[in-house]
Amino acid sequence: MPNPVHETSAVAAEWAWSAPEQSASDSAPRCHETQTELASANRVAIPGQLSASIAEINQPISAVVMNAEAALRLLLGQPTDTKAVRRLLACIVKDGMRTGDIVNCTLALINKRRHGGNDWGSTL
């Protein structure tokens, strides 16, 4: 009478010896396929991420323009409210620096992508 435990052990041993060979031969194509899929996903994501960065620049630039227009109106007034003009100019400087930071982060992302980085979301 056959021993089911012995037969199961023999099948398991045979699988254990053959599995690494099959796994090693199958892993290279699967790895390449996965890398190709990731590269494709990154190419699809890049335009959206750049678009978001560009849209983010719009807000501080609009604020700079509005504050500069307000400062010009205050300078035309008699008497000139120099404290208000100073506050507006400080806001313009702050918004300009914020815009510069956004541009620098976007450029860093682009440079990171050129040099093999793959984490777009961390800088934004």
C-alpha positions as CSV (number, residue, x, y, z in Angstrom):
1,M,0.0,0.0,0.0
2,P,1.5,3.4,-1.0
3,N,2.4,5.8,1.8
4,P,0.7,9.2,1.1
5,V,3.1,11.1,3.4
6,H,6.1,9.7,1.6
7,E,4.7,10.5,-1.8
8,T,3.8,14.1,-0.7
9,S,7.3,14.5,0.7
10,A,8.9,13.3,-2.5
11,V,6.8,15.7,-4.6
12,A,7.7,18.6,-2.2
13,A,11.4,17.7,-2.4
14,E,11.2,17.6,-6.2
15,W,9.5,20.9,-6.3
16,A,12.0,22.4,-3.9
17,W,14.8,21.4,-6.2
18,S,13.2,22.6,-9.4
19,A,11.6,25.8,-8.1
20,P,14.8,27.9,-7.8
21,E,15.7,27.0,-11.4
22,Q,12.3,28.0,-12.7
23,S,12.2,31.1,-10.4
24,A,15.6,32.3,-11.6
25,S,14.8,31.8,-15.2
26,D,11.4,33.5,-14.8
27,S,12.5,36.4,-12.6
28,A,14.6,38.3,-15.3
29,P,11.7,38.7,-17.7
30,R,9.3,39.6,-14.9
31,C,11.8,42.1,-13.5
32,H,12.2,43.7,-16.9
33,E,8.4,43.8,-17.4
34,T,7.9,45.5,-14.1
35,Q,10.6,48.1,-14.8
36,T,9.0,48.8,-18.1
37,E,5.6,49.3,-16.5
38,L,7.1,51.6,-13.8
39,A,8.8,53.7,-16.5
40,S,5.6,54.0,-18.4
41,A,3.7,55.0,-15.3
42,N,6.3,57.7,-14.6
43,R,6.1,59.1,-18.1
44,V,2.3,59.4,-17.7
45,A,2.6,61.1,-14.3
46,I,5.3,63.7,-15.2
47,P,3.0,66.1,-17.2
48,G,0.5,66.2,-14.4
49,Q,3.1,66.9,-11.8
50,L,4.7,69.6,-13.9
51,S,1.2,71.1,-14.6
52,A,0.5,71.2,-10.8
53,S,3.8,73.0,-10.2
54,I,3.1,75.6,-12.9
55,A,-0.4,76.2,-11.5
56,E,1.1,76.7,-8.1
57,I,3.3,79.4,-9.4
58,N,0.3,81.4,-10.7
59,Q,-1.0,82.3,-7.2
60,P,2.1,84.1,-5.9
61,I,2.6,85.9,-9.2
62,S,-1.0,87.1,-9.1
63,A,-0.4,88.3,-5.5
64,V,2.7,90.2,-6.6
65,V,0.8,92.0,-9.4
66,M,-2.1,92.9,-7.1
67,N,0.2,94.2,-4.3
68,A,2.3,96.2,-6.8
69,E,-0.9,97.8,-8.3
70,A,-2.1,98.7,-4.7
71,A,1.3,100.2,-3.9
72,L,1.2,102.3,-7.0
73,R,-2.2,103.6,-6.1
74,L,-1.0,104.5,-2.6
75,L,2.0,106.3,-4.0
76,L,-0.3,108.4,-6.1
77,G,-2.4,109.5,-3.2
78,Q,-1.8,112.7,-1.2
79,P,-0.5,112.3,1.5
80,T,1.4,109.1,0.7
81,D,0.8,106.3,3.3
82,T,4.4,105.1,3.5
83,K,3.6,102.4,6.1
84,A,1.0,100.8,3.8
85,V,3.4,100.9,0.9
86,R,6.1,99.3,3.0
87,R,3.7,96.5,4.0
88,L,2.7,95.9,0.3
89,L,6.4,95.9,-0.8
90,A,7.2,93.3,2.0
91,C,4.3,91.1,0.6
92,I,5.7,91.5,-2.9
93,V,9.1,90.3,-1.7
94,K,7.6,87.4,0.2
95,D,5.5,86.3,-2.8
96,G,8.5,86.7,-5.1
97,M,10.6,84.5,-2.9
98,R,7.8,81.9,-2.8
99,T,7.6,81.8,-6.5
100,G,11.4,81.4,-6.7
101,D,11.1,78.4,-4.3
102,I,8.5,76.8,-6.4
103,V,10.6,77.2,-9.6
104,N,13.7,75.9,-7.8
105,C,11.7,72.8,-6.6
106,T,10.4,72.2,-10.0
107,L,13.9,72.5,-11.6
108,A,15.2,70.1,-8.9
109,L,12.5,67.6,-9.8
110,I,13.4,67.8,-13.5
111,N,17.2,67.4,-12.7
112,K,16.5,64.5,-10.4
113,R,14.5,62.8,-13.1
114,R,17.3,63.3,-15.6
115,H,19.8,61.8,-13.3
116,G,17.7,58.7,-12.5
117,G,15.7,59.8,-9.4
118,N,12.1,58.6,-9.3
119,D,10.4,60.3,-6.4
120,W,8.4,63.3,-7.8
121,G,6.0,63.7,-4.9
122,S,8.6,64.2,-2.1
123,T,9.7,67.7,-3.3
124,L,6.3,69.1,-4.2
